[in-house]
Amino acid sequence: MSRVPHYNALIRRGIDDRDLYRRALADVREPGLQALLAENLQTLDALIGDLQAQVHASGRTPARHGTLTGAIRSALAAMVTGLASNRDSAWVHYLARNECALLNSFEQQMAQASGESARVLRVQLSRLYGIHKDMHCLAGTNHG
């Protein structure tokens, strides 16, 4: 698995995204949106866990926390959405934009992957495409 070292960057990015979902889930009020965010959070947990297991299986130490940039982005999101007239809508738009960056990171790694790494990333990409579709449908944007 020559690409396993790159999994840690994807894991960190996924953890950043997951932390943002957690913050949003604690703040949104609409029950249907809460359910969708909780489902997406579970998907991100599974994605991160699978990648961490791949790194561990290769004899390396998997990333266990996100990035400083992600923490700053999350705090900024809380401020921006807190000022919005419709917090739920603001969170949906913020999550949709952030999710695009995560998806792009995975797609870039997939383009360089081969063998088992490509198979692992393909599984994770299918999960991310589901989140992508959900969030952009809610946001009313045309991405994907």
Salt bridges, closest charged atoms under 4 A:
ASP19 OD1 - ARG22 NH1 3.69
ASP27 OD1 - ARG87 NH1 2.97
ASP45 OD1 - ARG18 NH1 3.14
ASP45 OD1 - ARG22 NH2 3.81
ASP50 OD2 - ARG127 NH1 2.70
GLU99 OE2 - HIS132 ND1 2.76
GLU99 OE1 - HIS136 NE2 3.11
GLU116 OE2 - ARG119 NH2 2.60
